Amino acid sequence: MLSPEGLVAAATVLVVLGLLAWCLWEGRLEVPGDLAEEEEEEEGIPFMAEEGSGRCRLLCKPSALAQHLVRSLGRSAALRGGRWPWPRWPQLQMLQQLLQPPELEPVVARELLQLSDAGLVALDWLVGPWGAVGGSGGVSSPVLLLIPNAAGKVTGGLLQLGLRALERGFIPVIFNRRGHNGCPLTTPRLQPFGDPGDLREAVTYLRCRHPTASLLAVSEGSGSGLLLAYLGESGSSSRLAAAACLSPIFRGRDWFEAAMPWLYEWPLLLHLKQGLSRYAGSLAEAVDMDRLLGSHSLRELEESLFCRTRSRPTSWEVYWERNEPLRDADEAAVPVLCLCSADDPVRGPPARSLPMELFRSSPYFFLLLTPRGGHCGFPRRAPGRCWGHEAVLEYFRAMAEFLRTEERRKGQPRPRRWGGPAVEPPVFTWQRSYTR
């Protein structure tokens, strides 16, 4: 017999599928923006992608690192694959990625990390289905930190990415924010959209637990706001070797204020309210729960949680001055690959939602833009079902290869793996020559 949570989830899926069928019948599924106009611009370096997605383009500032990525991605089969039968229906691609379970059921080992203010975040280590942490990875296998969307929804796509990484020797771990995905809420506060404080403590812990391993991070959808904010605030002290964002939300305030597609906003709002209702008692002293659970949009819910608080109320404008993902983007000092689709129905039209000037001017930001792929979809008819996952893993492989080459060329010390004091890996202090 299904639990109440299971019944709510099943009802949500049925309603979403019913609404989707109605939209298809009425012919109202449209691609945002003018794709023809976007494709005509042809800015960036073109790649031949898979048939269902069209031609990818890499937009970045010229540098030695950029040239290496172009060569690696050009040789890789990551951007090629089977054809997706409905390339012009990004909502279908999004639902396929959100609702379809991974090919293999993952085994997860949860670890609760207590933060400096006695709050808790949960780290879910993917340990199977093979049964050992890190799969075939060794002591110095790279640790891949997976960051779900801002609602804390661990999608089948994110789990699939973790399993693909596990197969290739990574040590994947999912970062769950306070109160998300069953993580206990021990403080009357949640994590704001772009506040990287909790993530910083989690990264510090991972560095202590795996002192000789490279730390990598990848985020999905709106969860990229947290990763981008962390990279900007931390600068060269982020302790990450590289990062990637799948269908990121770059401008948080604009995203909340824009009219969201109901096909995405309504289920997400229901998911958030369901999770928050579990902590109604502990949150009541900090926020107005009636107002919170009565929210009719994601913006109303965000304002109720973080602006209209009982102890420290603030304005919507001030909140975003502190939480915009790209507020400190100029300080970022870690290479970031952003994989985006021009027909993303959640992020919005590329002309107003992609910070193109950032990719033209910063040596650390790389935009891999494809005409079609939906939101976190990038589907294909092949093992893995998402060519975006393969592109991200190829990017991390290329980054490791580039760093090894630079270390050998410059004669930098490598970390000791057995015996004696560990030497900090050189990936934390990027040489300026890498980005020239």
GIGINOR-V352668 format. One record per backbone hydrogen bond with DSSP energy under -1.0 kcal/mol. NH is the residue of the N-H (numbers start at 1). CO is the residue of the C=O. If there is no record, write none. Layout:
<<NH	CO> <NH	CO>>
This chain:
<<7	3> <8	4> <9	5> <10	6> <11	7> <12	8> <13	9> <14	10> <15	11> <16	12> <17	13> <18	14> <19	15> <20	16> <21	17> <22	18> <23	19> <24	20> <25	21> <26	22> <27	23> <28	23> <38	34> <39	35> <40	36> <41	37> <45	58> <47	56> <53	50> <54	50> <57	369> <58	45> <59	367> <65	434> <67	63> <68	64> <69	65> <70	66> <71	67> <72	68> <73	69> <74	70> <75	71> <76	72> <80	77> <89	86> <93	89> <94	90> <95	91> <96	92> <97	93> <98	94> <99	95> <100	96> <109	125> <111	123> <113	121> <115	119> <118	115> <121	113> <122	176> <123	111> <124	174> <125	109> <126	172> <127	107> <135	132> <137	134> <141	138> <143	214> <144	171> <145	216> <146	173> <147	218> <152	149> <155	153> <159	155> <160	156> <161	157> <162	158> <163	159> <164	160> <165	161> <166	162> <167	163> <169	166> <170	165> <171	142> <173	144> <174	124> <175	146> <176	122> <180	177> <183	180> <189	187> <195	192> <200	196> <201	197> <202	198> <203	199> <204	200> <205	201> <206	202> <207	203> <208	204> <209	205> <210	206> <213	210> <216	143> <217	242> <218	145> <219	244> <220	147> <221	246> <223	220> <224	221> <225	222> <227	223> <228	224> <229	225> <230	226> <231	227> <232	228> <233	229> <234	230> <235	231> <237	234> <238	235> <241	215> <243	335> <244	217> <245	337> <246	219> <247	339> <255	251> <256	252> <257	253> <258	254> <264	261> <265	261> <266	262> <268	264> <269	265> <270	266> <271	267> <272	268> <273	269> <274	270> <275	271> <276	272> <277	273> <279	276> <280	277> <283	279> <284	280> <286	283> <287	283> <289	287> <292	288> <293	289> <294	290> <295	292> <301	297> <302	298> <303	299> <304	300> <305	301> <306	302> <307	303> <308	303> <310	286> <314	307> <319	315> <320	316> <321	317> <322	318> <324	320> <327	324> <329	326> <331	328> <332	329> <336	364> <337	243> <338	366> <339	245> <340	368> <342	370> <344	341> <348	344> <352	349> <353	349> <354	350> <356	354> <358	355> <359	355> <360	356> <361	357> <362	358> <366	336> <367	59> <368	338> <369	57> <370	340> <372	53> <378	373> <380	385> <382	380> <385	382> <387	378> <391	387> <392	388> <393	389> <394	390> <395	391> <396	392> <397	393> <398	394> <399	395> <400	396> <401	397> <402	398> <403	399> <404	400> <405	401> <406	402> <407	403> <408	404> <409	405> <410	406> <411	407> <412	407> <428	425> <429	426> <434	431> <435	432> <436	433>>
